Structures are given as C-alpha cells and as structure tokens.
C-alpha cells in the first residue's frame, strides 16, 4: 500500500501529501518513493515521481529569492512543475519569523531533526482535526473620543 503517514518536516509536507493522494486516487501499486533533490541551494528542492506511467514534477521553494525565481518562471511560461510548495521563511517554517533567532545557523539542522523525529502515531491523520474549545474572558471598555485615554 501507499505510505500515507506524515513523515515530519519543517514545512508541513503538503507536496508529499499531494503526491500520496494522487497515488491513492489512481491505485498506484506498492510504496510511493518520494525523494527531493537540492537544486541551486538548500531551500530549492525538486522531486520527480512516476505514478502509473505519469510523471509528476514537484518543487519546494523557501525564501523570497527562490519564490521570486519560481514566480518569474511561471510568468514566462517556463515552469515545468505540476505543484510548487512556497514558504517565505528561508529553511521553511522551523526558521520562521515567529521563532527564536538562532545564533548559529547550523542549529537549524538540529531543530529539523528533532521535529522530524516526532512519531507519526502521535499526530492525528489528515481529516480528523477537531478544534478544541478555548476559554476567553470579555471585558467591556467604554468608548472614548481620544486615543490618548486608551487603557490596555
């Protein structure tokens, strides 16, 4: 069968999920092997996968420079990819703006390996997300004509 488990990774793995979905939809026999190769830099990756004699080309582009290059290829009709996963953060989400800045960029490799080591049985399968209730409190604030009187 198709290995449809989440394999971990800093970007969420939509490219892999889409390829696995295509393989399931078209009853691809055996295990789907997806291997991304690095292109110009570590933030530009490409995979070519054959599913039932049809070749699918997928790319992952992280960081604005790589995104701009992909967009230019699309504009000039020179993009040969069937799917492109774009992330603005260099290195993917694990190196995003909401994260603590690492003093040594090589530490990102450690963060990525720890994230990838999370057992897939601890994660919920796709389509089983149920939002958990959260509690908030509401405090009415009187309207004011001056922004200087705003209380936080």
ZATOR-136368 format. One record per residue: residue in three letters; z, y, x of N, C-alpha, C, O in turn. Coordinates in steps of 0.05 Angstrom, whole numbers, padded with zeros to 5 digits, always signed. Example, Ala and Ser with C-alpha at 12.3 -4.5 7.8 and 13.67 -1.06 7.14 Angstrom:
REM ZATOR-136368
Ala+00156-00114+00264+00156-00090+00246+00156-00066+00264+00169-00066+00285/Ser+00142-00045+00257+00143-00021+00273+00157+00001+00258+00161+00023+00268/
END
This chain:
REM ZATOR-136368
Unk+00000-00024+00016+00000+00000+00000+00000+00025+00017+00001+00024+00041/Unk-00001+00047+00004-00002+00073+00017+00027+00082+00023+00044+00080+00006/Unk+00031+00091+00047+00057+00102+00054+00059+00130+00043+00049+00149+00055/Unk+00073+00133+00021+00075+00159+00008+00102+00172+00012+00108+00192-00001/Unk+00118+00162+00031+00144+00174+00036+00140+00200+00051+00120+00204+00066/Unk+00159+00218+00048+00159+00243+00062+00167+00237+00091+00188+00226+00096/Unk+00150+00245+00110+00155+00238+00138+00170+00260+00153+00174+00258+00177/Unk+00179+00281+00139+00193+00302+00152+00173+00321+00165+00149+00316+00165/Unk+00183+00343+00176+00165+00362+00189+00174+00390+00181+00186+00394+00160/Unk+00166+00409+00198+00175+00436+00194+00160+00451+00172+00169+00473+00164/Unk+00138+00441+00162+00123+00456+00143+00122+00444+00115+00110+00456+00097/Unk+00135+00423+00111+00136+00411+00084+00116+00389+00080+00119+00373+00062/Unk+00095+00388+00096+00076+00366+00095+00058+00364+00072+00051+00342+00063/Unk+00049+00387+00061+00030+00386+00038+00004+00373+00046-00008+00359+00030/Unk-00006+00378+00070-00031+00366+00079-00030+00336+00077-00048+00323+00067/Unk-00008+00325+00088-00005+00296+00087-00003+00286+00058-00015+00266+00051/Unk+00012+00300+00042+00016+00292+00014-00010+00292-00001-00016+00274-00017/Unk-00027+00312+00004-00053+00313-00010-00071+00290-00002-00084+00277-00019/Unk-00072+00284+00024-00088+00261+00033-00077+00235+00021-00093+00218+00014/Unk-00051+00232+00020-00039+00207+00009-00046+00205-00021-00051+00184-00031/Unk-00046+00228-00035-00053+00228-00063-00082+00220-00068-00088+00204-00086/Unk-00100+00230-00051-00128+00223-00053-00131+00193-00048-00146+00179-00063/Unk-00117+00182-00028-00118+00154-00022-00109+00137-00046-00121+00117-00053/Unk-00086+00145-00058-00076+00130-00081-00096+00132-00105-00101+00112-00118/Unk-00106+00156-00110-00125+00160-00132-00149+00142-00130-00159+00132-00150/Unk-00160+00139-00106-00184+00123-00102-00178+00095-00092-00195+00082-00080/Unk-00153+00086-00096-00145+00058-00089-00153+00050-00061-00164+00029-00056/Unk-00146+00067-00042-00152+00062-00014-00135+00037-00005-00111+00037-00009/Unk-00148+00017+00007-00133-00007+00015-00118-00002+00041-00127+00013+00058/Unk-00095-00013+00044-00079-00011+00068-00064+00015+00072-00062+00030+00053/Unk-00053+00018+00096-00037+00042+00102-00056+00065+00112-00073+00060+00128/Unk-00051+00088+00101-00067+00111+00110-00055+00123+00135-00032+00132+00135/Unk-00070+00123+00156-00061+00134+00182-00071+00163+00184-00095+00168+00184/Unk-00052+00181+00186-00058+00210+00188-00048+00219+00215-00024+00219+00221/Unk-00066+00227+00232-00059+00236+00259-00071+00264+00264-00095+00267+00265/Unk-00054+00284+00268-00063+00311+00273-00066+00315+00303-00049+00308+00319/Unk-00089+00327+00311-00093+00333+00339-00091+00363+00343-00100+00379+00325/Unk-00081+00371+00366-00078+00400+00372-00105+00411+00380-00120+00399+00395/Unk-00111+00435+00370-00136+00448+00377-00131+00469+00398-00122+00462+00420/Unk-00135+00495+00393-00132+00516+00413-00103+00519+00422-00099+00525+00446/Unk-00084+00516+00404-00056+00520+00412-00039+00501+00394-00049+00488+00377/Unk-00013+00501+00399+00005+00482+00385+00008+00489+00356+00018+00472+00340/Unk-00001+00512+00347+00001+00520+00319-00025+00517+00304-00028+00527+00281/Unk-00045+00504+00315-00070+00498+00302-00076+00469+00305-00083+00459+00327/Unk-00074+00454+00283-00077+00425+00283-00099+00417+00264-00104+00430+00244/Unk-00111+00394+00270-00133+00383+00253-00130+00353+00250-00123+00339+00269/Unk-00137+00343+00227-00138+00314+00222-00164+00308+00208-00172+00323+00190/Unk-00176+00286+00215-00200+00276+00201-00193+00248+00192-00187+00230+00208/Unk-00193+00244+00166-00185+00218+00154-00207+00207+00138-00220+00222+00122/Unk-00212+00181+00140-00233+00167+00125-00219+00152+00102-00204+00134+00107/Unk-00226+00160+00077-00215+00146+00054-00238+00135+00038-00254+00150+00026/Unk-00240+00109+00037-00262+00095+00022-00290+00107+00029-00305+00114+00012/Unk-00295+00108+00055-00321+00117+00066-00327+00147+00061-00350+00155+00063/Unk-00307+00162+00054-00310+00191+00052-00292+00204+00072-00268+00198+00074/Unk-00303+00223+00088-00288+00236+00109-00275+00261+00098-00289+00278+00086/Unk-00249+00264+00102-00234+00288+00094-00224+00302+00119-00211+00290+00136/Unk-00230+00328+00121-00221+00344+00144-00199+00363+00134-00203+00378+00115/Unk-00176+00363+00148-00153+00378+00141-00143+00393+00165-00143+00383+00187/Unk-00134+00418+00161-00123+00434+00183-00096+00446+00175-00091+00450+00152/Unk-00080+00450+00195-00054+00465+00193-00056+00488+00212-00060+00485+00236/Unk-00052+00512+00201-00054+00536+00217-00028+00552+00213-00023+00561+00191/Unk-00013+00556+00235+00012+00571+00234+00010+00596+00250-00002+00596+00272/Unk+00021+00618+00240+00020+00643+00255-00005+00659+00246-00025+00648+00239/Unk-00002+00686+00247-00023+00704+00236-00049+00701+00252-00070+00703+00239/Unk-00048+00698+00278-00073+00696+00293-00090+00672+00284-00114+00675+00279/Unk-00077+00649+00280-00091+00626+00271-00101+00629+00242-00123+00620+00235/Unk-00084+00641+00226-00092+00645+00198-00117+00664+00197-00136+00658+00182/Unk-00116+00685+00213-00139+00704+00213-00165+00690+00222-00186+00695+00211/Unk-00163+00672+00242-00186+00657+00251-00197+00639+00229-00221+00638+00226/Unk-00180+00626+00215-00188+00608+00193-00201+00624+00171-00223+00617+00160/Unk-00189+00647+00163-00200+00664+00142-00227+00674+00150-00245+00675+00133/Unk-00231+00682+00175-00257+00691+00184-00278+00669+00182-00301+00674+00174/Unk-00270+00645+00189-00289+00622+00186-00297+00618+00157-00320+00612+00151/Unk-00277+00621+00139-00283+00617+00110-00302+00639+00101-00321+00634+00087/Unk-00296+00664+00109-00313+00687+00100-00342+00683+00109-00361+00690+00095/Unk-00345+00673+00133-00372+00670+00145-00384+00642+00139-00404+00634+00150/Unk-00371+00627+00121-00380+00601+00112-00384+00581+00136-00403+00566+00137/Unk-00366+00583+00155-00366+00565+00178-00342+00546+00178-00337+00533+00199/Unk-00327+00545+00157-00303+00529+00156-00310+00501+00144-00320+00499+00122/Unk-00305+00481+00160-00313+00454+00152-00290+00438+00140-00292+00414+00136/Unk-00267+00451+00135-00244+00437+00125-00244+00434+00094-00253+00452+00080/Unk-00234+00412+00085-00231+00407+00056-00205+00419+00046-00202+00426+00023/Unk-00185+00422+00064-00159+00433+00057-00147+00446+00082-00149+00435+00104/Unk-00135+00469+00079-00122+00483+00101-00094+00491+00092-00090+00503+00071/Unk-00074+00483+00108-00046+00490+00103-00040+00514+00121-00042+00512+00145/Unk-00032+00536+00109-00027+00561+00124+00003+00568+00122+00015+00567+00101/Unk+00014+00575+00145+00042+00585+00146+00042+00610+00164+00031+00609+00186/Unk+00054+00631+00155+00054+00656+00170+00071+00654+00195+00066+00667+00215/Unk+00092+00638+00195+00110+00635+00217+00099+00618+00239+00090+00596+00234/Unk+00098+00628+00264+00090+00611+00286+00108+00587+00288+00133+00590+00288/Unk+00097+00564+00290+00114+00540+00292+00122+00529+00264+00136+00509+00263/Unk+00112+00541+00243+00119+00532+00216+00145+00543+00206+00157+00561+00219/Unk+00155+00533+00184+00179+00544+00171+00204+00542+00188+00222+00559+00185/Unk+00206+00522+00206+00230+00520+00222+00233+00542+00242+00254+00545+00255/Unk+00212+00558+00245+00213+00581+00263+00209+00607+00247+00200+00627+00258/Unk+00216+00607+00221+00210+00629+00204+00229+00652+00207+00249+00651+00221/Unk+00222+00674+00193+00236+00699+00194+00265+00697+00185+00282+00713+00193/Unk+00271+00678+00167+00298+00675+00156+00315+00658+00174+00338+00652+00167/Unk+00306+00649+00197+00321+00632+00215+00333+00648+00237+00325+00670+00243/Unk+00353+00636+00250+00366+00648+00273+00345+00648+00296+00333+00627+00301/Unk+00342+00670+00309+00323+00671+00332+00334+00655+00355+00357+00659+00363/Unk+00318+00637+00366+00326+00621+00388+00321+00636+00414+00300+00648+00418/Unk+00341+00636+00432+00337+00650+00458+00316+00635+00475+00300+00648+00488/Unk+00316+00609+00473+00297+00593+00489+00278+00580+00469+00286+00563+00453/Unk+00252+00588+00470+00232+00577+00450+00230+00546+00451+00222+00534+00431/Unk+00237+00534+00474+00236+00505+00475+00256+00491+00457+00254+00467+00451/Unk+00276+00506+00448+00296+00495+00430+00284+00488+00403+00295+00472+00388/Unk+00261+00500+00396+00248+00494+00371+00240+00464+00370+00240+00453+00348/Unk+00234+00453+00392+00227+00424+00393+00251+00408+00384+00248+00388+00369/Unk+00275+00415+00393+00299+00401+00385+00304+00404+00354+00311+00384+00341/Unk+00300+00428+00344+00304+00433+00315+00284+00416+00299+00291+00404+00279/Unk+00259+00415+00308+00238+00400+00295+00245+00370+00295+00242+00356+00275/Unk+00255+00359+00318+00261+00331+00319+00284+00324+00302+00285+00302+00289/Unk+00304+00341+00300+00327+00336+00282+00318+00336+00253+00326+00319+00237/Unk+00301+00356+00246+00291+00357+00218+00275+00333+00211+00277+00322+00189/Unk+00258+00324+00230+00241+00300+00225+00257+00274+00224+00248+00255+00212/Unk+00281+00274+00235+00298+00250+00236+00312+00246+00209+00325+00225+00205/Unk+00311+00265+00191+00324+00261+00165+00312+00238+00151+00287+00237+00148/Unk+00328+00219+00143+00318+00195+00130+00305+00202+00103+00316+00217+00087/Unk+00281+00191+00098+00267+00197+00074+00281+00186+00049+00275+00196+00027/Unk+00299+00167+00052+00314+00157+00029+00335+00177+00019+00346+00174-00003/Unk+00340+00198+00035+00359+00218+00027+00345+00241+00011+00358+00257-00001/Unk+00318+00240+00011+00302+00260-00002+00292+00249-00029+00287+00225-00031/Unk+00290+00266-00049+00280+00257-00075+00250+00255-00074+00236+00272-00061/Unk+00239+00235-00087+00209+00232-00087+00197+00256-00102+00210+00269-00118/Unk+00171+00260-00097+00157+00282-00110+00158+00279-00140+00155+00256-00150/Unk+00162+00300-00154+00162+00300-00183+00188+00294-00196+00190+00292-00220/Unk+00210+00290-00179+00236+00284-00191+00255+00307-00188+00279+00304-00192/Unk+00245+00331-00182+00262+00354-00178+00275+00362-00205+00261+00366-00225/Unk+00301+00364-00205+00315+00374-00228+00333+00397-00218+00351+00392-00202/Unk+00329+00421-00228+00345+00443-00219+00374+00439-00226+00381+00431-00248/Unk+00391+00445-00207+00420+00443-00212+00430+00469-00223+00422+00490-00214/Unk+00448+00468-00242+00458+00493-00253+00475+00508-00232+00488+00496-00216/Unk+00474+00534-00233+00490+00550-00215+00504+00572-00231+00495+00580-00252/Unk+00527+00580-00221+00543+00599-00236+00541+00626-00224+00542+00630-00199/Unk+00538+00646-00240+00538+00674-00231+00557+00689-00249+00565+00680-00271/Unk+00564+00712-00240+00581+00729-00257+00566+00756-00262+00550+00765-00245/Unk+00570+00767-00284+00557+00792-00292+00577+00814-00294+00598+00811-00307/Unk+00572+00836-00282+00589+00859-00283+00573+00883-00292+00555+00892-00278/Unk+00579+00893-00315+00565+00916-00326+00570+00941-00309+00592+00946-00301/Unk+00549+00956-00304+00551+00980-00288+00540+01003-00306+00519+01001-00318/Unk+00555+01025-00306+00546+01048-00322+00523+01061-00308+00522+01064-00283/Unk+00504+01070-00324+00480+01084-00313+00488+01112-00304+00506+01124-00316/Unk+00475+01121-00283+00482+01147-00272+00456+01162-00268+00435+01150-00263/Unk+00457+01189-00269+00433+01205-00265+00429+01210-00235+00407+01218-00227/Unk+00448+01204-00218+00446+01209-00190+00449+01182-00174+00466+01166-00180/Unk+00431+01178-00155+00432+01154-00139+00456+01155-00120+00464+01134-00109/Unk+00467+01179-00115+00490+01181-00097+00515+01169-00107+00533+01163-00092/Unk+00516+01164-00133+00541+01153-00145+00539+01123-00148+00557+01111-00161/Unk+00519+01110-00137+00516+01081-00139+00539+01067-00126+00546+01074-00103/Unk+00551+01047-00139+00572+01032-00128+00563+01003-00124+00551+00992-00142/Unk+00568+00992-00101+00559+00964-00096+00582+00945-00097+00578+00921-00093/
END
